[in-house]
Amino acid sequence: VLSSLPLQMMLYFNVYYFPVWCLAEGTMLQLKYHLLPPHYQFLLVSAFLILSVAEGSRLYLGYVGNLQEK
């Protein structure tokens, strides 16, 4: 098996820390949302959604790719 153990360990822990990051970032966004101008509100929500989707797909593809040696 040619899968990388250090990479697998980092992905494993990142899978568990990602929801914590999402919760903390979502809470901070909710707390400061009403204090920002509308264009910053749009930019922050867009960035949060794009980063969340990108990180989730990165973790999935890395996890599956490492275990299948791709």
Secondary structure by P-SEA (a helix, b strand, c coil): ccccaaaaaaaaaaaaaaaaaaaaaaaaaaaacccccaaaaaaaaaaaaaaaaaaaaaaaaaaaaaaacc
